[in-house]
Amino acid sequence: MQTRMKEFRARHGVTQADLADRVGVRRETIVHLEKGTYTPSLRLAWQIARVLETTVDELFSFDDEEAENEDSS
Amino acid sequence: MTERNYTLKNWMGVGFIVAGALLLLFAPAYSMVGSILLNVGAVVIFMIFIRRRWRKEPDIQDERTKKIGAVGLSWSWLLTLMLMCVLYLLTIGQVIDPDPGLLLAGLMLFLGVSGRLFQVYFYRKGDIGY
């Protein structure tokens, strides 16, 4: 999973702790989301997109191969 | 972890210590199990004290921690079940002749410790992905 969260966060001057607080998760969860090591639920993705004033599509993307692997597992 | 959870876990630690002390006092045959329970209780209370004292930010539960917690416990149950199968086979094959009390205490400890280890592994990894 790839994400542009860091870019959008910087654009809005929102820190990881602020974002975590506003969407009700731990700061480590935001860290793992930005590193692409955690795949969020649709609800969390939508909440983050709303705080960063963008869309889920703009924030997150999957490689085709990666998505296929996740589908088959 | 919330204050309520800390208090609950502290009481759990006290429960282990009381159970261990009672075993040591009234059932000397199970002194080994009593010692294990006493030690587990002391470790639980010590760990809660450390976490309470040095936590840097609120220890809230979110979707990631809940997922990791549940999956960690599932793996731990599975591993313990496999261990029980192996122990069963070794026992009916008369390879080992374990003391039932000690075996149960060991399995309880194994379940708790392996669950925590799986959770720590997934926390570090970030997700429960494959």
N, CA and C atoms of all chains as a GROMACS GRO file, in nm:
protein
  609
    1MET      N    1   0.084  -0.119   0.000
    1MET     CA    2   0.000   0.000   0.000
    1MET      C    3   0.088   0.125   0.000
    2GLN      N    4   0.050   0.220  -0.084
    2GLN     CA    5   0.122   0.348  -0.081
    2GLN      C    6   0.028   0.458  -0.035
    3THR      N    7   0.086   0.555   0.032
    3THR     CA    8   0.000   0.662   0.082
    3THR      C    9   0.066   0.799   0.066
    4ARG      N   10  -0.019   0.899   0.051
    4ARG     CA   11   0.032   1.036   0.042
    4ARG      C   12  -0.006   1.113   0.169
    5MET      N   13  -0.029   1.040   0.276
    5MET     CA   14  -0.072   1.103   0.401
    5MET      C   15   0.025   1.210   0.450
    6LYS      N   16   0.155   1.176   0.444
    6LYS     CA   17   0.257   1.267   0.496
    6LYS      C   18   0.252   1.401   0.422
    7GLU      N   19   0.241   1.388   0.289
    7GLU     CA   20   0.234   1.508   0.204
    7GLU      C   21   0.112   1.595   0.240
    8PHE      N   22  -0.003   1.531   0.252
    8PHE     CA   23  -0.126   1.605   0.285
    8PHE      C   24  -0.121   1.662   0.427
    9ARG      N   25  -0.058   1.586   0.515
    9ARG     CA   26  -0.046   1.633   0.653
    9ARG      C   27   0.039   1.758   0.660
   10ALA      N   28   0.150   1.755   0.586
   10ALA     CA   29   0.240   1.871   0.584
   10ALA      C   30   0.168   1.992   0.523
   11ARG      N   31   0.091   1.967   0.418
   11ARG     CA   32   0.018   2.074   0.350
   11ARG      C   33  -0.079   2.144   0.444
   12HIS      N   34  -0.138   2.066   0.534
   12HIS     CA   35  -0.236   2.123   0.628
   12HIS      C   36  -0.176   2.158   0.764
   13GLY      N   37  -0.046   2.136   0.779
   13GLY     CA   38   0.021   2.166   0.905
   13GLY      C   39  -0.033   2.086   1.022
   14VAL      N   40  -0.065   1.960   0.994
   14VAL     CA   41  -0.119   1.874   1.100
   14VAL      C   42  -0.009   1.776   1.144
   15THR      N   43   0.013   1.765   1.274
   15THR     CA   44   0.115   1.670   1.322
   15THR      C   45   0.053   1.530   1.331
   16GLN      N   46   0.141   1.431   1.345
   16GLN     CA   47   0.092   1.292   1.358
   16GLN      C   48   0.004   1.279   1.482
   17ALA      N   49   0.047   1.344   1.591
   17ALA     CA   50  -0.029   1.335   1.717
   17ALA      C   51  -0.167   1.401   1.701
   18ASP      N   52  -0.170   1.517   1.633
   18ASP     CA   53  -0.299   1.587   1.610
   18ASP      C   54  -0.394   1.498   1.530
   19LEU      N   55  -0.339   1.442   1.422
   19LEU     CA   56  -0.421   1.359   1.333
   19LEU      C   57  -0.475   1.237   1.409
   20ALA      N   58  -0.384   1.175   1.487
   20ALA     CA   59  -0.424   1.057   1.566
   20ALA      C   60  -0.536   1.094   1.661
   21ASP      N   61  -0.522   1.209   1.725
   21ASP     CA   62  -0.622   1.255   1.820
   21ASP      C   63  -0.757   1.279   1.751
   22ARG      N   64  -0.751   1.338   1.632
   22ARG     CA   65  -0.876   1.374   1.563
   22ARG      C   66  -0.951   1.255   1.505
   23VAL      N   67  -0.877   1.149   1.472
   23VAL     CA   68  -0.948   1.032   1.418
   23VAL      C   69  -0.961   0.920   1.523
   24GLY      N   70  -0.909   0.946   1.645
   24GLY     CA   71  -0.927   0.852   1.755
   24GLY      C   72  -0.844   0.726   1.749
   25VAL      N   73  -0.718   0.740   1.702
   25VAL     CA   74  -0.628   0.623   1.702
   25VAL      C   75  -0.498   0.662   1.772
   26ARG      N   76  -0.412   0.563   1.792
   26ARG     CA   77  -0.281   0.589   1.851
   26ARG      C   78  -0.190   0.656   1.748
   27ARG      N   79  -0.090   0.728   1.799
   27ARG     CA   80   0.005   0.791   1.707
   27ARG      C   81   0.083   0.684   1.628
   28GLU      N   82   0.113   0.572   1.695
   28GLU     CA   83   0.186   0.465   1.624
   28GLU      C   84   0.108   0.414   1.503
   29THR      N   85  -0.024   0.416   1.514
   29THR     CA   86  -0.105   0.371   1.401
   29THR      C   87  -0.085   0.465   1.282
   30ILE      N   88  -0.077   0.594   1.309
   30ILE     CA   89  -0.051   0.690   1.201
   30ILE      C   90   0.088   0.666   1.143
   31VAL      N   91   0.186   0.639   1.232
   31VAL     CA   92   0.324   0.613   1.185
   31VAL      C   93   0.324   0.492   1.091
   32HIS      N   94   0.256   0.384   1.130
   32HIS     CA   95   0.254   0.263   1.046
   32HIS      C   96   0.175   0.287   0.917
   33LEU      N   97   0.071   0.370   0.924
   33LEU     CA   98  -0.005   0.403   0.802
   33LEU      C   99   0.086   0.476   0.703
   34GLU      N  100   0.163   0.571   0.755
   34GLU     CA  101   0.251   0.649   0.666
   34GLU      C  102   0.365   0.566   0.608
   35LYS      N  103   0.408   0.464   0.687
   35LYS     CA  104   0.514   0.375   0.636
   35LYS      C  105   0.457   0.271   0.539
   36GLY      N  106   0.323   0.262   0.536
   36GLY     CA  107   0.258   0.165   0.446
   36GLY      C  108   0.257   0.025   0.502
   37THR      N  109   0.287   0.012   0.632
   37THR     CA  110   0.289  -0.122   0.692
   37THR      C  111   0.155  -0.160   0.754
   38TYR      N  112   0.062  -0.066   0.762
   38TYR     CA  113  -0.071  -0.098   0.814
   38TYR      C  114  -0.177  -0.054   0.713
   39THR      N  115  -0.268  -0.145   0.683
   39THR     CA  116  -0.378  -0.115   0.592
   39THR      C  117  -0.501  -0.078   0.674
   40PRO      N  118  -0.549   0.046   0.660
   40PRO     CA  119  -0.660   0.090   0.747
   40PRO      C  120  -0.794   0.034   0.703
   41SER      N  121  -0.891   0.039   0.794
   41SER     CA  122  -1.028   0.003   0.758
   41SER      C  123  -1.082   0.116   0.670
   42LEU      N  124  -1.190   0.088   0.600
   42LEU     CA  125  -1.249   0.191   0.514
   42LEU      C  126  -1.293   0.311   0.597
   43ARG      N  127  -1.346   0.281   0.716
   43ARG     CA  128  -1.393   0.389   0.804
   43ARG      C  129  -1.278   0.483   0.844
   44LEU      N  130  -1.162   0.422   0.885
   44LEU     CA  131  -1.048   0.505   0.927
   44LEU      C  132  -0.992   0.583   0.808
   45ALA      N  133  -0.983   0.516   0.692
   45ALA     CA  134  -0.933   0.584   0.572
   45ALA      C  135  -1.021   0.706   0.540
   46TRP      N  136  -1.151   0.687   0.552
   46TRP     CA  137  -1.245   0.794   0.522
   46TRP      C  138  -1.231   0.908   0.623
   47GLN      N  139  -1.214   0.873   0.751
   47GLN     CA  140  -1.199   0.976   0.855
   47GLN      C  141  -1.072   1.059   0.832
   48ILE      N  142  -0.963   0.990   0.796
   48ILE     CA  143  -0.837   1.060   0.772
   48ILE      C  144  -0.851   1.152   0.651
   49ALA      N  145  -0.915   1.098   0.547
   49ALA     CA  146  -0.934   1.180   0.426
   49ALA      C  147  -1.016   1.305   0.458
   50ARG      N  148  -1.113   1.290   0.543
   50ARG     CA  149  -1.198   1.405   0.579
   50ARG      C  150  -1.118   1.510   0.656
   51VAL      N  151  -1.034   1.465   0.751
   51VAL     CA  152  -0.953   1.559   0.829
   51VAL      C  153  -0.854   1.631   0.738
   52LEU      N  154  -0.797   1.557   0.641
   52LEU     CA  155  -0.697   1.616   0.551
   52LEU      C  156  -0.761   1.680   0.426
   53GLU      N  157  -0.892   1.691   0.428
   53GLU     CA  158  -0.970   1.756   0.322
   53GLU      C  159  -0.935   1.702   0.183
   54THR      N  160  -0.939   1.570   0.172
   54THR     CA  161  -0.915   1.507   0.042
   54THR      C  162  -1.003   1.382   0.032
   55THR      N  163  -0.972   1.297  -0.066
   55THR     CA  164  -1.052   1.174  -0.082
   55THR      C  165  -0.965   1.052  -0.050
   56VAL      N  166  -1.030   0.941  -0.025
   56VAL     CA  167  -0.956   0.817   0.005
   56VAL      C  168  -0.869   0.779  -0.115
   57ASP      N  169  -0.923   0.797  -0.234
   57ASP     CA  170  -0.850   0.768  -0.358
   57ASP      C  171  -0.719   0.845  -0.370
   58GLU      N  172  -0.725   0.971  -0.329
   58GLU     CA  173  -0.606   1.056  -0.337
   58GLU      C  174  -0.501   1.014  -0.234
   59LEU      N  175  -0.550   0.965  -0.120
   59LEU     CA  176  -0.459   0.934  -0.010
   59LEU      C  177  -0.392   0.797  -0.022
   60PHE      N  178  -0.469   0.698  -0.061
   60PHE     CA  179  -0.416   0.560  -0.061
   60PHE      C  180  -0.422   0.496  -0.199
   61SER      N  181  -0.318   0.417  -0.228
   61SER     CA  182  -0.322   0.341  -0.353
   61SER      C  183  -0.254   0.206  -0.332
   62PHE      N  184  -0.295   0.109  -0.412
   62PHE     CA  185  -0.237  -0.024  -0.405
   62PHE      C  186  -0.172  -0.058  -0.538
   63ASP      N  187  -0.059  -0.130  -0.530
   63ASP     CA  188  -0.002  -0.186  -0.653
   63ASP      C  189  -0.096  -0.298  -0.697
   64ASP      N  190  -0.111  -0.319  -0.829
   64ASP     CA  191  -0.200  -0.426  -0.877
   64ASP      C  192  -0.157  -0.561  -0.822
   65GLU      N  193  -0.023  -0.587  -0.828
   65GLU     CA  194   0.030  -0.717  -0.783
   65GLU      C  195   0.001  -0.738  -0.634
   66GLU      N  196   0.020  -0.631  -0.557
   66GLU     CA  197  -0.002  -0.638  -0.412
   66GLU      C  198  -0.149  -0.668  -0.383
   67ALA      N  199  -0.238  -0.599  -0.458
   67ALA     CA  200  -0.383  -0.620  -0.437
   67ALA      C  201  -0.423  -0.762  -0.471
   68GLU      N  202  -0.363  -0.816  -0.581
   68GLU     CA  203  -0.393  -0.954  -0.620
   68GLU      C  204  -0.350  -1.053  -0.512
   69ASN      N  205  -0.228  -1.028  -0.454
   69ASN     CA  206  -0.179  -1.116  -0.348
   69ASN      C  207  -0.272  -1.114  -0.228
   70GLU      N  208  -0.321  -0.994  -0.193
   70GLU     CA  209  -0.410  -0.984  -0.077
   70GLU      C  210  -0.543  -1.050  -0.104
   71ASP      N  211  -0.590  -1.042  -0.231
   71ASP     CA  212  -0.717  -1.105  -0.267
   71ASP      C  213  -0.706  -1.257  -0.255
   72SER      N  214  -0.592  -1.311  -0.302
   72SER     CA  215  -0.578  -1.457  -0.304
   72SER      C  216  -0.551  -1.515  -0.165
   73SER      N  217  -0.502  -1.432  -0.068
   73SER     CA  218  -0.474  -1.487   0.064
   73SER      C  219  -0.597  -1.486   0.155
   74MET      N  220  -0.387   0.167   2.742
   74MET     CA  221  -0.467   0.099   2.843
   74MET      C  222  -0.528   0.202   2.937
   75THR      N  223  -0.656   0.188   2.969
   75THR     CA  224  -0.722   0.286   3.055
   75THR      C  225  -0.690   0.256   3.202
   76GLU      N  226  -0.720   0.355   3.287
   76GLU     CA  227  -0.698   0.338   3.431
   76GLU      C  228  -0.773   0.214   3.483
   77ARG      N  229  -0.896   0.194   3.428
   77ARG     CA  230  -0.978   0.080   3.471
   77ARG      C  231  -0.907  -0.053   3.438
   78ASN      N  232  -0.847  -0.057   3.319
   78ASN     CA  233  -0.774  -0.178   3.280
   78ASN      C  234  -0.653  -0.201   3.370
   79TYR      N  235  -0.583  -0.091   3.403
   79TYR     CA  236  -0.466  -0.104   3.492
   79TYR      C  237  -0.511  -0.162   3.626
   80THR      N  238  -0.622  -0.107   3.679
   80THR     CA  239  -0.672  -0.154   3.809
   80THR      C  240  -0.710  -0.301   3.801
   81LEU      N  241  -0.781  -0.339   3.692
   81LEU     CA  242  -0.822  -0.479   3.676
   81LEU      C  243  -0.702  -0.572   3.672
   82LYS      N  244  -0.598  -0.530   3.596
   82LYS     CA  245  -0.479  -0.616   3.584
   82LYS      C  246  -0.404  -0.623   3.716
   83ASN      N  247  -0.404  -0.512   3.791
   83ASN     CA  248  -0.342  -0.514   3.924
   83ASN      C  249  -0.411  -0.616   4.013
   84TRP      N  250  -0.544  -0.618   4.010
   84TRP     CA  251  -0.621  -0.712   4.091
   84TRP      C  252  -0.596  -0.856   4.045
   85MET      N  253  -0.576  -0.872   3.914
   85MET     CA  254  -0.544  -1.004   3.861
   85MET      C  255  -0.410  -1.052   3.920
   86GLY      N  256  -0.313  -0.959   3.925
   86GLY     CA  257  -0.182  -0.990   3.984
   86GLY      C  258  -0.198  -1.028   4.130
   87VAL      N  259  -0.282  -0.952   4.203
   87VAL     CA  260  -0.305  -0.982   4.345
   87VAL      C  261  -0.369  -1.122   4.358
   88GLY      N  262  -0.462  -1.153   4.266
   88GLY     CA  263  -0.528  -1.284   4.266
   88GLY      C  264  -0.428  -1.397   4.251
   89PHE      N  265  -0.334  -1.380   4.157
   89PHE     CA  266  -0.229  -1.482   4.137
   89PHE      C  267  -0.147  -1.500   4.265
   90ILE      N  268  -0.111  -1.387   4.328
   90ILE     CA  269  -0.028  -1.394   4.448
   90ILE      C  270  -0.103  -1.464   4.561
   91VAL      N  271  -0.230  -1.428   4.578
   91VAL     CA  272  -0.310  -1.491   4.685
   91VAL      C  273  -0.324  -1.642   4.659
   92ALA      N  274  -0.355  -1.677   4.531
   92ALA     CA  275  -0.370  -1.820   4.497
   92ALA      C  276  -0.240  -1.894   4.523
   93GLY      N  277  -0.127  -1.832   4.484
   93GLY     CA  278   0.004  -1.894   4.506
   93GLY      C  279   0.033  -1.913   4.653
   94ALA      N  280   0.004  -1.808   4.732
   94ALA     CA  281   0.031  -1.814   4.876
   94ALA      C  282  -0.056  -1.923   4.942
   95LEU      N  283  -0.184  -1.930   4.900
   95LEU     CA  284  -0.274  -2.031   4.958
   95LEU      C  285  -0.225  -2.172   4.927
   96LEU      N  286  -0.179  -2.190   4.802
   96LEU     CA  287  -0.126  -2.322   4.764
   96LEU      C  288  -0.004  -2.359   4.848
   97LEU      N  289   0.084  -2.260   4.865
   97LEU     CA  290   0.207  -2.287   4.942
   97LEU      C  291   0.174  -2.321   5.087
   98LEU      N  292   0.071  -2.252   5.141
   98LEU     CA  293   0.036  -2.273   5.282
   98LEU      C  294  -0.041  -2.402   5.306
   99PHE      N  295  -0.140  -2.427   5.217
   99PHE     CA  296  -0.232  -2.539   5.245
   99PHE      C  297  -0.213  -2.662   5.157
  100ALA      N  298  -0.136  -2.651   5.051
  100ALA     CA  299  -0.114  -2.769   4.966
  100ALA      C  300   0.034  -2.781   4.932
  101PRO      N  301   0.114  -2.821   5.029
  101PRO     CA  302   0.260  -2.828   5.008
  101PRO      C  303   0.299  -2.916   4.889
  102ALA      N  304   0.210  -3.011   4.853
  102ALA     CA  305   0.242  -3.098   4.739
  102ALA      C  306   0.250  -3.018   4.610
  103TYR      N  307   0.180  -2.904   4.606
  103TYR     CA  308   0.179  -2.820   4.485
  103TYR      C  309   0.263  -2.694   4.504
  104SER      N  310   0.368  -2.706   4.580
  104SER     CA  311   0.450  -2.588   4.611
  104SER      C  312   0.511  -2.526   4.485
  105MET      N  313   0.543  -2.611   4.388
  105MET     CA  314   0.601  -2.560   4.262
  105MET      C  315   0.499  -2.471   4.190
  106VAL      N  316   0.374  -2.518   4.182
  106VAL     CA  317   0.268  -2.439   4.116
  106VAL      C  318   0.247  -2.309   4.194
  107GLY      N  319   0.248  -2.320   4.328
  107GLY     CA  320   0.232  -2.202   4.412
  107GLY      C  321   0.340  -2.099   4.385
  108SER      N  322   0.464  -2.145   4.373
  108SER     CA  323   0.575  -2.052   4.345
  108SER      C  324   0.557  -1.985   4.210
  109ILE      N  325   0.514  -2.065   4.110
  109ILE     CA  326   0.495  -2.008   3.976
  109ILE      C  327   0.387  -1.900   3.981
  110LEU      N  328   0.274  -1.929   4.048
  110LEU     CA  329   0.166  -1.830   4.058
  110LEU      C  330   0.212  -1.704   4.129
  111LEU      N  331   0.288  -1.721   4.236
  111LEU     CA  332   0.341  -1.605   4.310
  111LEU      C  333   0.428  -1.519   4.219
  112ASN      N  334   0.514  -1.584   4.143
  112ASN     CA  335   0.604  -1.510   4.053
  112ASN      C  336   0.527  -1.439   3.943
  113VAL      N  337   0.428  -1.510   3.885
  113VAL     CA  338   0.348  -1.448   3.777
  113VAL      C  339   0.276  -1.324   3.831
  114GLY      N  340   0.218  -1.336   3.952
  114GLY     CA  341   0.149  -1.222   4.013
  114GLY      C  342   0.243  -1.104   4.033
  115ALA      N  343   0.362  -1.132   4.084
  115ALA     CA  344   0.459  -1.025   4.108
  115ALA      C  345   0.499  -0.958   3.977
  116VAL      N  346   0.520  -1.040   3.872
  116VAL     CA  347   0.559  -0.983   3.742
  116VAL      C  348   0.447  -0.896   3.685
  117VAL      N  349   0.321  -0.942   3.695
  117VAL     CA  350   0.208  -0.864   3.643
  117VAL      C  351   0.202  -0.728   3.712
  118ILE      N  352   0.211  -0.727   3.846
  118ILE     CA  353   0.203  -0.601   3.921
  118ILE      C  354   0.321  -0.510   3.886
  119PHE      N  355   0.440  -0.568   3.873
  119PHE     CA  356   0.558  -0.489   3.839
  119PHE      C  357   0.544  -0.427   3.699
  120MET      N  358   0.496  -0.506   3.602
  120MET     CA  359   0.480  -0.456   3.464
  120MET      C  360   0.378  -0.342   3.459
  121ILE      N  361   0.269  -0.356   3.534
  121ILE     CA  362   0.166  -0.251   3.537
  121ILE      C  363   0.225  -0.123   3.598
  122PHE      N  364   0.304  -0.139   3.703
  122PHE     CA  365   0.367  -0.023   3.766
  122PHE      C  366   0.458   0.049   3.666
  123ILE      N  367   0.540  -0.028   3.594
  123ILE     CA  368   0.632   0.030   3.496
  123ILE      C  369   0.554   0.104   3.386
  124ARG      N  370   0.451   0.040   3.333
  124ARG     CA  371   0.374   0.100   3.222
  124ARG      C  372   0.304   0.228   3.268
  125ARG      N  373   0.250   0.225   3.389
  125ARG     CA  374   0.180   0.341   3.443
  125ARG      C  375   0.275   0.458   3.462
  126ARG      N  376   0.397   0.426   3.508
  126ARG     CA  377   0.493   0.530   3.544
  126ARG      C  378   0.556   0.594   3.422
  127TRP      N  379   0.587   0.515   3.319
  127TRP     CA  380   0.665   0.566   3.207
  127TRP      C  381   0.589   0.580   3.075
  128ARG      N  382   0.458   0.567   3.077
  128ARG     CA  383   0.386   0.583   2.951
  128ARG      C  384   0.395   0.731   2.909
  129LYS      N  385   0.414   0.750   2.777
  129LYS     CA  386   0.435   0.886   2.728
  129LYS      C  387   0.306   0.946   2.674
  130GLU      N  388   0.221   0.864   2.618
  130GLU     CA  389   0.096   0.915   2.562
  130GLU      C  390  -0.018   0.823   2.600
  131PRO      N  391  -0.142   0.870   2.585
  131PRO     CA  392  -0.255   0.786   2.624
  131PRO      C  393  -0.251   0.651   2.555
  132ASP      N  394  -0.273   0.547   2.634
  132ASP     CA  395  -0.262   0.410   2.584
  132ASP      C  396  -0.398   0.363   2.532
  133ILE      N  397  -0.454   0.432   2.433
  133ILE     CA  398  -0.589   0.398   2.388
  133ILE      C  399  -0.589   0.276   2.296
  134GLN      N  400  -0.705   0.213   2.287
  134GLN     CA  401  -0.720   0.100   2.195
  134GLN      C  402  -0.784   0.152   2.068
  135ASP      N  403  -0.725   0.120   1.956
  135ASP     CA  404  -0.788   0.157   1.829
  135ASP      C  405  -0.804   0.030   1.744
  136GLU      N  406  -0.848   0.048   1.620
  136GLU     CA  407  -0.878  -0.071   1.538
  136GLU      C  408  -0.754  -0.159   1.519
  137ARG      N  409  -0.635  -0.096   1.509
  137ARG     CA  410  -0.513  -0.174   1.487
  137ARG      C  411  -0.478  -0.255   1.611
  138THR      N  412  -0.482  -0.192   1.728
  138THR     CA  413  -0.444  -0.264   1.850
  138THR      C  414  -0.546  -0.374   1.882
  139LYS      N  415  -0.674  -0.348   1.854
  139LYS     CA  416  -0.776  -0.451   1.880
  139LYS      C  417  -0.755  -0.572   1.789
  140LYS      N  418  -0.725  -0.541   1.662
  140LYS     CA  419  -0.704  -0.649   1.564
  140LYS      C  420  -0.582  -0.732   1.603
  141ILE      N  421  -0.474  -0.662   1.635
  141ILE     CA  422  -0.350  -0.731   1.672
  141ILE      C  423  -0.370  -0.811   1.801
  142GLY      N  424  -0.442  -0.753   1.896
  142GLY     CA  425  -0.469  -0.823   2.022
  142GLY      C  426  -0.543  -0.954   1.997
  143ALA      N  427  -0.647  -0.947   1.914
  143ALA     CA  428  -0.730  -1.066   1.887
  143ALA      C  429  -0.651  -1.171   1.809
  144VAL      N  430  -0.579  -1.128   1.707
  144VAL     CA  431  -0.506  -1.225   1.624
  144VAL      C  432  -0.390  -1.287   1.703
  145GLY      N  433  -0.324  -1.205   1.786
  145GLY     CA  434  -0.216  -1.255   1.871
  145GLY      C  435  -0.267  -1.366   1.962
  146LEU      N  436  -0.385  -1.343   2.021
  146LEU     CA  437  -0.443  -1.445   2.110
  146LEU      C  438  -0.481  -1.570   2.034
  147SER      N  439  -0.534  -1.552   1.910
  147SER     CA  440  -0.572  -1.669   1.829
  147SER      C  441  -0.450  -1.757   1.801
  148TRP      N  442  -0.340  -1.694   1.761
  148TRP     CA  443  -0.218  -1.771   1.733
  148TRP      C  444  -0.168  -1.841   1.859
  149SER      N  445  -0.181  -1.770   1.971
  149SER     CA  446  -0.136  -1.826   2.098
  149SER      C  447  -0.218  -1.951   2.135
  150TRP      N  448  -0.353  -1.942   2.117
  150TRP     CA  449  -0.439  -2.058   2.143
  150TRP      C  450  -0.400  -2.175   2.054
  151LEU      N  451  -0.377  -2.145   1.926
  151LEU     CA  452  -0.342  -2.251   1.831
  151LEU      C  453  -0.211  -2.319   1.871
  152LEU      N  454  -0.112  -2.236   1.906
  152LEU     CA  455   0.019  -2.290   1.944
  152LEU      C  456   0.007  -2.375   2.071
  153THR      N  457  -0.073  -2.326   2.166
  153THR     CA  458  -0.091  -2.402   2.291
  153THR      C  459  -0.162  -2.534   2.264
  154LEU      N  460  -0.261  -2.531   2.173
  154LEU     CA  461  -0.332  -2.655   2.138
  154LEU      C  462  -0.234  -2.756   2.077
  155MET      N  463  -0.145  -2.706   1.989
  155MET     CA  464  -0.047  -2.795   1.928
  155MET      C  465   0.047  -2.853   2.035
  156LEU      N  466   0.087  -2.767   2.129
  156LEU     CA  467   0.174  -2.814   2.238
  156LEU      C  468   0.102  -2.920   2.321
  157MET      N  469  -0.030  -2.898   2.345
  157MET     CA  470  -0.106  -2.995   2.422
  157MET      C  471  -0.114  -3.129   2.350
  158CYS      N  472  -0.130  -3.123   2.216
  158CYS     CA  473  -0.135  -3.247   2.137
  158CYS      C  474  -0.002  -3.323   2.150
  159VAL      N  475   0.108  -3.249   2.139
  159VAL     CA  476   0.240  -3.312   2.148
  159VAL      C  477   0.258  -3.373   2.287
  160LEU      N  478   0.220  -3.297   2.391
  160LEU     CA  479   0.233  -3.348   2.528
  160LEU      C  480   0.146  -3.472   2.550
  161TYR      N  481   0.026  -3.469   2.490
  161TYR     CA  482  -0.065  -3.584   2.501
  161TYR      C  483  -0.002  -3.709   2.439
  162LEU      N  484   0.053  -3.691   2.318
  162LEU     CA  485   0.116  -3.805   2.250
  162LEU      C  486   0.235  -3.858   2.329
  163LEU      N  487   0.316  -3.764   2.383
  163LEU     CA  488   0.433  -3.805   2.462
  163LEU      C  489   0.390  -3.878   2.589
  164THR      N  490   0.275  -3.833   2.645
  164THR     CA  491   0.228  -3.895   2.770
  164THR      C  492   0.171  -4.035   2.744
  165ILE      N  493   0.085  -4.047   2.638
  165ILE     CA  494   0.030  -4.182   2.613
  165ILE      C  495   0.136  -4.277   2.561
  166GLY      N  496   0.241  -4.222   2.500
  166GLY     CA  497   0.353  -4.306   2.455
  166GLY      C  498   0.450  -4.336   2.568
  167GLN      N  499   0.415  -4.286   2.688
  167GLN     CA  500   0.496  -4.306   2.810
  167GLN      C  501   0.640  -4.256   2.796
  168VAL      N  502   0.654  -4.152   2.714
  168VAL     CA  503   0.787  -4.091   2.702
  168VAL      C  504   0.810  -3.998   2.820
  169ILE      N  505   0.702  -3.927   2.859
  169ILE     CA  506   0.711  -3.840   2.978
  169ILE      C  507   0.596  -3.875   3.074
  170ASP      N  508   0.614  -3.837   3.200
  170ASP     CA  509   0.509  -3.860   3.300
  170ASP      C  510   0.495  -3.733   3.382
  171PRO      N  511   0.430  -3.628   3.322
  171PRO     CA  512   0.428  -3.498   3.389
  171PRO      C  513   0.332  -3.492   3.506
  172ASP      N  514   0.365  -3.406   3.603
  172ASP     CA  515   0.275  -3.380   3.716
  172ASP      C  516   0.160  -3.293   3.664
  173PRO      N  517   0.033  -3.335   3.685
  173PRO     CA  518  -0.080  -3.260   3.626
  173PRO      C  519  -0.084  -3.113   3.667
  174GLY      N  520  -0.060  -3.086   3.796
  174GLY     CA  521  -0.064  -2.947   3.844
  174GLY      C  522   0.041  -2.862   3.776
  175LEU      N  523   0.161  -2.916   3.769
  175LEU     CA  524   0.273  -2.843   3.708
  175LEU      C  525   0.247  -2.823   3.559
  176LEU      N  526   0.191  -2.927   3.495
  176LEU     CA  527   0.162  -2.919   3.352
  176LEU      C  528   0.059  -2.809   3.323
  177LEU      N  529  -0.048  -2.804   3.406
  177LEU     CA  530  -0.151  -2.701   3.387
  177LEU      C  531  -0.092  -2.562   3.407
  178ALA      N  532  -0.012  -2.546   3.512
  178ALA     CA  533   0.050  -2.415   3.539
  178ALA      C  534   0.140  -2.375   3.423
  179GLY      N  535   0.216  -2.471   3.372
  179GLY     CA  536   0.305  -2.444   3.259
  179GLY      C  537   0.227  -2.402   3.136
  180LEU      N  538   0.114  -2.472   3.110
  180LEU     CA  539   0.032  -2.439   2.992
  180LEU      C  540  -0.031  -2.300   3.005
  181MET      N  541  -0.075  -2.266   3.128
  181MET     CA  542  -0.133  -2.132   3.150
  181MET      C  543  -0.028  -2.025   3.122
  182LEU      N  544   0.091  -2.050   3.173
  182LEU     CA  545   0.201  -1.955   3.155
  182LEU      C  546   0.237  -1.944   3.006
  183PHE      N  547   0.243  -2.060   2.939
  183PHE     CA  548   0.278  -2.063   2.798
  183PHE      C  549   0.175  -1.985   2.715
  184LEU      N  550   0.046  -2.004   2.750
  184LEU     CA  551  -0.062  -1.934   2.678
  184LEU      C  552  -0.046  -1.783   2.691
  185GLY      N  553  -0.024  -1.738   2.815
  185GLY     CA  554  -0.011  -1.594   2.838
  185GLY      C  555   0.112  -1.535   2.771
  186VAL      N  556   0.226  -1.602   2.790
  186VAL     CA  557   0.351  -1.548   2.737
  186VAL      C  558   0.352  -1.551   2.585
  187SER      N  559   0.306  -1.663   2.524
  187SER     CA  560   0.308  -1.672   2.377
  187SER      C  561   0.211  -1.569   2.317
  188GLY      N  562   0.096  -1.547   2.382
  188GLY     CA  563   0.002  -1.446   2.333
  188GLY      C  564   0.066  -1.309   2.329
  189ARG      N  565   0.136  -1.277   2.438
  189ARG     CA  566   0.201  -1.145   2.446
  189ARG      C  567   0.311  -1.135   2.340
  190LEU      N  568   0.387  -1.244   2.321
  190LEU     CA  569   0.496  -1.239   2.223
  190LEU      C  570   0.442  -1.219   2.082
  191PHE      N  571   0.332  -1.289   2.049
  191PHE     CA  572   0.272  -1.270   1.916
  191PHE      C  573   0.225  -1.125   1.900
  192GLN      N  574   0.164  -1.070   2.006
  192GLN     CA  575   0.117  -0.932   1.997
  192GLN      C  576   0.233  -0.835   1.977
  193VAL      N  577   0.341  -0.854   2.052
  193VAL     CA  578   0.458  -0.766   2.038
  193VAL      C  579   0.513  -0.776   1.895
  194TYR      N  580   0.517  -0.898   1.842
  194TYR     CA  581   0.567  -0.919   1.705
  194TYR      C  582   0.482  -0.841   1.604
  195PHE      N  583   0.348  -0.853   1.618
  195PHE     CA  584   0.259  -0.784   1.524
  195PHE      C  585   0.264  -0.632   1.544
  196TYR      N  586   0.279  -0.586   1.669
  196TYR     CA  587   0.289  -0.442   1.694
  196TYR      C  588   0.410  -0.386   1.620
  197ARG      N  589   0.522  -0.458   1.630
  197ARG     CA  590   0.644  -0.411   1.564
  197ARG      C  591   0.631  -0.415   1.413
  198LYS      N  592   0.564  -0.519   1.366
  198LYS     CA  593   0.547  -0.536   1.222
  198LYS      C  594   0.450  -0.430   1.166
  199GLY      N  595   0.356  -0.388   1.247
  199GLY     CA  596   0.260  -0.286   1.204
  199GLY      C  597   0.122  -0.340   1.181
  200ASP      N  598   0.114  -0.460   1.124
  200ASP     CA  599  -0.017  -0.518   1.091
  200ASP      C  600  -0.008  -0.669   1.104
  201ILE      N  601  -0.123  -0.735   1.084
  201ILE     CA  602  -0.122  -0.881   1.096
  201ILE      C  603  -0.101  -0.948   0.961
  202GLY      N  604  -0.066  -0.867   0.858
  202GLY     CA  605  -0.050  -0.918   0.721
  202GLY      C  606   0.049  -1.032   0.712
  203TYR      N  607   0.052  -1.093   0.596
  203TYR     CA  608   0.132  -1.215   0.578
  203TYR      C  609   0.266  -1.187   0.514
   0.00000   0.00000   0.00000
